[in-house]
């Protein structure tokens, strides 16, 4: 917490605020102590200059000034905030963005998804870390003005639980809150219903530490326009399933232990255990994206249930799938053929011999997730992200 704003102040108090241990040796010219007030080495300093000084910072040291993906694109992306779908039956499109304080990793997590009633659900995650804000309540707001068009169906503009434009709300430490969601639904009649910010104010989010901290804002200087359109009529598309996935019952190995994909989506995702092929060891890495969809082309490889094209890693980090031709077709990746007798890479460092490969009948909910190392452990077996 910040140093006091009046009265006697000691070098030891200043040293502790800078991150040092109480009673350990320190001098007023130490770099970490000078950094609290932005002084250069050897500069003239007096103790009262440290009144109110704090090591707390948001964004933290070395962090981006806004939530970004691996390509340094400010988030949310325009592709997620622009959804257009038409069908002869039920039609729904939407966009959702929320925040959570991930106190385990000292960072604010953003989760967003653009969705339609036809395509896979895709959740994207991004983070901005902080320093020294262990007890701070963070806040978020969104400035927006979105107009509705058309007369069929219904809209959430935004959902009833979404804060009003320009209103800060406390960020939860246990779930994604606050959340802003806009949806367009047409389930009867025919025609088009839409939501658009092009004649209003593009959604722009701000996040701050406490009720008076300096906020960070984005995406960009003027936000990202929202465009949602749902049409019910005679035409079908765009939209449709993808080719990946792992069965939803397969647990993901995380820094908090094994978790279901539903729990990972619902809460600020912990770091994910992955395999670093360069260092030949396990590593905790960030979760970047989750995709979920239903599939009817699953196989059971020992106890692992996965689609025919999903790559598992066998001995010596060799990628293999039940149907390598499908893997090549869907992802343009060459891989080996999975076969009985091969050995799967396990999280505990052992190898598990494949004793059976069988069709797993029925339609099942499946998932895959993207990490910074493009792999993860599903029920203890190393599998590829494929996204």
QUIMOMO-V503400 format. One record per residue. RES is the residue in one letter. PHI is phi in whole degrees, -180 to 180 (* if undefined). BURIAL is b if it has 24 or more other C-alpha atoms within 12 Angstrom, else e. Layout:
RES_PHI_BURIAL / RES_PHI_BURIAL
This chain:
X_*_e / X_-61_b / X_-67_b / X_-62_e / X_-99_e / X_-159_e / X_85_e / X_-70_e / X_-135_e / X_-105_b / X_-63_b / X_-64_e / X_-62_b / X_-63_b / X_-63_b / X_-64_b / X_-63_b / X_-79_b / X_109_b / X_-83_e / X_-89_e / X_-60_e / X_88_e / X_-81_e / X_-68_e / X_-157_e / X_-132_e / X_-66_b / X_-96_b / X_-62_b / X_-59_e / X_-70_b / X_-73_b / X_-64_b / X_-64_b / X_-62_b / X_-123_b / X_70_e / X_-96_e / X_-87_e / X_-62_e / X_83_e / X_-70_e / X_-72_e / X_-139_e / X_-125_e / X_-61_b / X_-69_e / X_-70_b / X_-92_b / X_-58_b / X_77_e / X_-67_b / X_-146_b / X_-85_b / X_-67_b / X_-150_b / X_-142_b / X_-64_b / X_-75_b / X_-59_e / X_79_e / X_-88_e / X_-68_b / X_-84_b / X_-157_b / X_-70_b / X_-134_b / X_-93_b / X_-67_e / X_-99_e / X_64_e / X_-85_e / X_-67_b / X_-111_b / X_-72_b / X_-76_b / X_-64_b / X_-65_e / X_-76_b / X_-90_b / X_-122_b / X_-129_b / X_-139_b / X_-146_b / X_-133_b / X_-160_b / X_-87_b / X_-128_b / X_-70_b / X_-131_b / X_-146_b / X_-132_b / X_-170_b / X_-145_b / X_-141_b / X_-142_b / X_-144_b / X_-134_b / X_-147_b / X_-88_b / X_-86_b / X_-68_b / X_-62_e / X_-114_b / X_51_b / X_-156_b / X_-96_b / X_-102_b / X_-106_b / X_-129_b / X_-140_b / X_-152_b / X_-106_b / X_-144_b / X_-133_b / X_-76_b / X_-110_b / X_-88_b / X_-62_b / X_-81_b / X_-123_b / X_-110_b / X_-112_b / X_-123_b / X_-149_b / X_-141_b / X_-132_b / X_-83_b / X_-135_b / X_-118_b / X_68_b / X_-112_b / X_-58_b / X_-110_e / X_-81_b / X_-92_b / X_-83_b / X_-133_b / X_-138_b / X_-144_b / X_-136_b / X_-99_b / X_-161_b / X_-150_b / X_-120_b / X_-104_b / X_-99_b / X_-130_b / X_93_e / X_-125_e / X_-87_b / X_67_b / X_-147_b / X_-136_b / X_-108_b / X_-138_b / X_-87_b / X_-63_e / X_-62_e / X_-87_e / X_-83_b / X_-61_b / X_-64_b / X_-56_b / X_78_e / X_-105_e / X_-72_b / X_-135_b / X_-66_b / X_-86_b / X_-73_b / X_-99_b / X_-124_e / X_-154_b / X_-77_b / X_-165_b / X_-77_b / X_-132_b / X_-111_b / X_-135_b / X_-121_b / X_-139_b / X_-127_b / X_-131_b / X_-131_b / X_-121_b / X_-155_e / X_70_e / X_-142_b / X_136_b / X_-122_b / X_-125_b / X_-147_b / X_-131_b / X_-151_b / X_-102_b / X_-67_e / X_-101_e / X_-126_e / X_-124_e / X_-62_b / X_-54_b / X_-138_b / X_-99_b / X_-135_b / X_-131_b / X_-140_b / X_-90_b / X_75_e / X_-90_e / X_-134_e / X_-70_e / X_-73_e / X_-79_b / X_-102_b / X_-139_b / X_177_b / X_-80_b / X_68_b / X_-84_e / X_-128_e / X_82_b / X_-132_b / X_-67_b / X_-105_b / X_-144_b / X_-124_b / X_-141_b / X_-124_b / X_-125_b / X_-110_b / X_-175_e / X_-95_e / X_-99_e / X_-125_e / X_116_e / X_-76_e / X_129_e / X_145_e / X_-78_b / X_-100_b / X_-110_b / X_-71_b / X_162_b / X_-110_b / X_-60_b / X_-61_b / X_-76_b / X_-76_b / X_-81_b / X_-97_b / X_-81_b / X_-131_b / X_-65_e / X_-101_e / X_102_e / X_-75_b / X_-133_b / X_-76_b / X_-66_b / X_-64_b / X_-69_e / X_-65_b / X_-68_b / X_-75_b / X_-123_b / X_-56_b / X_-66_b / X_-71_b / X_-69_b / X_-108_b / X_-76_b / X_-133_b / X_-111_b / X_-94_e / X_-70_e / X_-81_e / X_-100_e / X_56_e / X_-155_e / X_-69_b / X_-152_b / X_-82_b / X_-135_b / X_-75_b / X_-86_b / X_-108_b / X_-161_b / X_-130_b / X_-123_b / X_-129_b / X_-167_b / X_-93_b / X_-139_b / X_-123_b / X_-122_b / X_-92_b / X_-124_b / X_-110_b / X_-103_b / X_54_b / X_-108_b / X_-92_b / X_-105_b / X_-148_b / X_-67_b / X_-60_b / X_-99_b / X_-81_b / X_-86_b / X_-108_b / X_-104_b / X_-99_b / X_-47_b / X_66_e / X_54_b / X_-98_e / X_-76_b / X_-150_b / X_-136_b / X_-67_b / X_-130_b / X_-57_b / X_-64_e / X_-67_b / X_-60_b / X_-64_e / X_-64_e / X_-85_e / X_-126_e / X_56_e / X_-126_e / X_-86_e / X_-149_b / X_-83_b / X_-89_b / X_-68_b / X_-150_e / X_-59_e / X_103_e / X_-70_b / X_-122_b / X_-86_b / X_-76_b / X_-106_b / X_-64_b / X_-81_e / X_91_e / X_-91_e / X_-117_e / X_-112_b / X_-70_e / X_-77_b / X_-109_e / X_-156_e / X_-135_b / X_-133_e / X_-64_e / X_-109_b / X_-68_e / X_101_e / X_-102_e / X_-134_e / X_-74_b / X_-134_b / X_-151_b / X_-147_b / X_-140_b / X_-105_b / X_-117_b / X_-68_b / X_-106_b / X_63_b / X_-153_b / X_-161_b / X_-104_b / X_-111_b / X_50_b / X_85_b / X_-108_b / X_-76_b / X_-130_b / X_-85_b / X_-73_b / X_62_b / X_-138_b
